[in-house]
Amino acid sequence: MNIQTAYNAWAETYDAVLNKTRDLEGTAFRQMLAEMPFAEVLEIGCGTGKNTEWLAARAAHVTAVDFSAEMLRKAQEKPGSGNITFQQADITREWAFAAGAADLVTCSLLLEHVQDLGFVFQQAGRGLKPGGLFYFGELHPFKQYLGSKARFEQGGGTVELECFVHHVSDYMAAASKNGFSCMVLREWFDDDNRNAVPRIISFIFQLDNSKWLKRTEVKGAINNLINNDCNIKTVLNCRWSADYCLCFEKINHPISNSLPAIQVPDWSIIMPEWSKKWNDRGIFPPLAGLVVR
Ligand SMILES: C[S@@+](CC[C@H](N)C(=O)[O-])C[C@H]1O[C@@H](n2cnc3c(N)ncnc32)[C@H](O)[C@@H]1O
């Protein structure tokens, strides 16, 4: 039975039958994303919508994708809001549904069915805005080494699905090759028993943002702007296409203190509250950004 057929068959019982992996990933997902800011979300392998509703309650819009018509049907049956667009598609093929507009791409318990991790990171990068986040939660490789894999009961027998083992180093390599940096990595244990083999591994990666200056570039860039009569919008439009123009590691960085000198009254500092949240959680460096209005 191929993976798609198997999920069509599993859909009827997926939500109803006890499944520690499904439930612990749900916990990981909610805890990891609780403090993250996002408006436009792309969820791949949404299944019966275990996490979709939660996302939709917090986002402006969610695109939820799966290749199993039956899993999607179950997801659509759930009482949901009108801000979810469901789409049937195979995520091992080019993501026609990804438009570079997402703040967040998520997938849960999907990658064990995907051989080519690099392709998923590449397509996630296409789907995200610069600086966007990619969350995923998977069966921990330690469990995979011990033989665990997605399976369900049908007609008195057990159906085992085709799965691929992904080592932690595979995830990290695929991420960095496609311009992502790891922001958070967590392991999740049954009954919180940290002496046992972890069941779930979850990550948040961030797409490196070429529009944001690296620390080492900031001083030179500002000097450049000052030396060029502050024709800043022109410079921005050449070098960066969207809103963001500069980013500092600290809001009170000495360089940012020199900003009034460049006299751009219609610039305002954005994202200090995000920066604080991320910083409090020890996840992101305290970023401050400037946006041109
Ligand atoms: C274990 S279920 C997880 C569903 C949901 N994310 C959850 O956590 O409960 C895996 C889901 O991935 C979907 N899936 C697997 N391979 C896929 C592919 N190549 N393209 C799209 N969906 C896929 C399956 O149809 C199934 O709904």
The ligand as an SDF file (V2000), in Angstrom:
LIG
                    3D

 27 29  0  0  0  0  0  0  0  0999 V2000
    1.0100   11.1570   10.4480 C   0  0  0  0  0  0  0  0  0  0  0  0
   -0.0120   12.1870    9.4670 S   0  0  0  0  0  0  0  0  0  0  0  0
    0.1190   13.7090   10.3530 C   0  0  0  0  0  0  0  0  0  0  0  0
   -1.0950   14.5700   10.1790 C   0  0  0  0  0  0  0  0  0  0  0  0
   -1.0680   15.8250   11.0270 C   0  0  0  0  0  0  0  0  0  0  0  0
   -0.0060   16.7060   10.6110 N   0  0  0  0  0  0  0  0  0  0  0  0
   -0.9180   15.4490   12.4620 C   0  0  0  0  0  0  0  0  0  0  0  0
    0.1040   15.8170   13.0780 O   0  0  0  0  0  0  0  0  0  0  0  0
   -1.8040   14.7940   12.9980 O   0  0  0  0  0  0  0  0  0  0  0  0
    0.9630   12.5270    8.0130 C   0  0  0  0  0  0  0  0  0  0  0  0
    0.1780   13.2990    6.9730 C   0  0  0  0  0  0  0  0  0  0  0  0
    1.0650   13.6560    5.9320 O   0  0  0  0  0  0  0  0  0  0  0  0
    0.4170   13.4490    4.6890 C   0  0  0  0  0  0  0  0  0  0  0  0
    1.4510   13.2270    3.6790 N   0  0  0  0  0  0  0  0  0  0  0  0
    2.3910   12.2660    3.6540 C   0  0  0  0  0  0  0  0  0  0  0  0
    3.1640   12.3850    2.5530 N   0  0  0  0  0  0  0  0  0  0  0  0
    2.6900   13.4570    1.8820 C   0  0  0  0  0  0  0  0  0  0  0  0
    3.0540   14.0810    0.6630 C   0  0  0  0  0  0  0  0  0  0  0  0
    4.0660   13.6150   -0.0850 N   0  0  0  0  0  0  0  0  0  0  0  0
    2.3520   15.1550    0.2530 N   0  0  0  0  0  0  0  0  0  0  0  0
    1.3190   15.6360    1.0090 C   0  0  0  0  0  0  0  0  0  0  0  0
    0.9210   15.0720    2.1590 N   0  0  0  0  0  0  0  0  0  0  0  0
    1.6020   14.0000    2.5980 C   0  0  0  0  0  0  0  0  0  0  0  0
   -0.4580   12.2450    4.9130 C   0  0  0  0  0  0  0  0  0  0  0  0
   -1.5100   12.1600    3.9730 O   0  0  0  0  0  0  0  0  0  0  0  0
   -0.9470   12.4910    6.3320 C   0  0  0  0  0  0  0  0  0  0  0  0
   -2.1330   13.2160    6.3550 O   0  0  0  0  0  0  0  0  0  0  0  0
  1  2  1  0
  2  3  1  0
  2 10  1  0
  3  4  1  0
  4  5  1  0
  5  6  1  0
  5  7  1  0
  7  8  2  0
  7  9  1  0
 10 11  1  0
 11 12  1  0
 11 26  1  0
 12 13  1  0
 13 14  1  0
 13 24  1  0
 14 15  1  0
 14 23  1  0
 15 16  2  0
 16 17  1  0
 17 18  1  0
 17 23  2  0
 18 19  1  0
 18 20  2  0
 20 21  1  0
 21 22  2  0
 22 23  1  0
 24 25  1  0
 24 26  1  0
 26 27  1  0
M  CHG  2   2   1   9  -1
M  END
$$$$
